[in-house]
Amino acid sequence: MPFVVTENCIKCKYTDCVEVCPVDCFHEGPNFLVIDPEECIDCTLCEPECPINAIYPEDDVPAGQEHFVELNAELSKEWPVITARKEPFDDAADWDGKPGKLALLER
């Protein structure tokens, strides 16, 4: 069962999770990360590394965010792989926990 990046990552894009991934399944967009479900080996290393709790096992994605399962699969085919940690956005902490960020997702 792959892991899924959910809404809280939008406009935060912390990349601590990327460094611990043994199979390079993370892909980077302008203001969001996704996990390629075909590459994810369910190692569980990324979930605790996310400082804003935006990563969940596919079966545990919060109610109302199930569409992020498909979104991760779709965007991982379009966006490049990211393998090294980058600094988060300057205002990332301000966006942590804000609802309704899907409309702000940049493709």
N, C-alpha and C positions, 0 to 999 in steps of 0.2 A: 504494500500500500504506500503510494508516494505521499510526500508532504506537499503542502500548498501554502503559498504566500497569499495573505488576505489583505483586506482594505487598509488596515492600519499602516501598512508599509508605504502607501501612496503619500508622496511629499515628504517622507522621512528618509527612506532608502538607506537605512543602516546596512553595512555590508559585513558585519562581524561574522555572519553565517557563512559567507562565501569561503573564508579561509579554512574552515573546518571540513568542508565538503570533499570527500575522497574521490568523487567521480565527476566533479565540475559540472553539476547539473543546474547551476544558477545562470540565468540570463538577465541582462541589464537593459532596461529602457530608460527614457529620460528622467522619470521620477518614481520608478517602481522596479522591483525585482520579481522574477517568476522562477519557478522550479519546473524543469522538464520532467514530466511524469514517466517518460520512457527511460530516462537516465537515472532517476532517483532510485537508490537501493534501500531506502528505509533504514538508514543507519542511525537515525535519531540525533545525530550530532548537531545539526543546525538549529533545531527548535530551542534548546536552552541558550544558545548564543544570541538570539534575537532580543535586544534590549527593550523592545516594545511589544513583545508577544504577538507577532503577526504571522507566525508559522505554525501550522497545525497538521496532524495526520489527516489524510483525506476524509476519513470517517468521522473526524471530530471537528470539522470546520464549523464555526458558529452558525447558528440558525440565521437565515437571511443572507448568508455569504456563500452559499453553495455554488453560485455562478462563478466564483473564483477558481473552482476546480477546472472548469472549461477554459476560463481566461488564461490560467497558467499554461495549459496545454497549447492553446492557440498562440500566445505571444512567445513562448519558448521556441517556436519554429521561425519566428521573425527576428528576434533580438539576438545580439551576440552573447557568447558565453563570457562570464566574468569570473576570474579566479583569484583576484587579489583584493584585499580590503581597501576601501577608499574612505575619505572623510565624509561624514554625513552632511546634509545640507545645513547651512548656518541656523536655519529656523526649524530644524527637524523636531526638536523638543516641543516646539509650539504646536506642531501638528499631531503629536502623539495623542491618541484617544479621541480625536475629533471624528464625529460621524459624517456620513454623506460625502466621502472623498472620491467615490468612483467617478463622478463627473469631472474630477480634476486630473484623472489619469491621462498622461500624455503618451501617445503611441509613436 
